[in-house]
Amino acid sequence: MTFPPPKTESPAKRFEEATVAARDALERLIAAANEAGWGTEEITAALLKAAQFLSDANKREPDPADDPSISDAPAREQIGHGELYD
């Protein structure tokens, strides 16, 4: 699925653009869910719950991509063996 880029820098207009784009995307997603056998009410409720979860997670950790990955951590020496491990 593609999402259109913003056309303006105005916060109010960006919000409106994002709202229209999100509504279009959700309509396609709900239609696909309906075809798969999900009812509109149940999938809409699930989408709302999932959106709230993602919003809460973003408030706790705005950019988890900035966190170092485990593989970026320096290797430490094992006690007694002099070997390195990941």
Protein Blocks (a to p, Z undefined) as FASTA:
>chain_A
ZZdddfbfbfklmmmmmmmmmmmmmmmmmmmmmmnopafklmmmmmmmmmmmmmmmmmmm
mblmlpccfklpccdddehklpacZZ
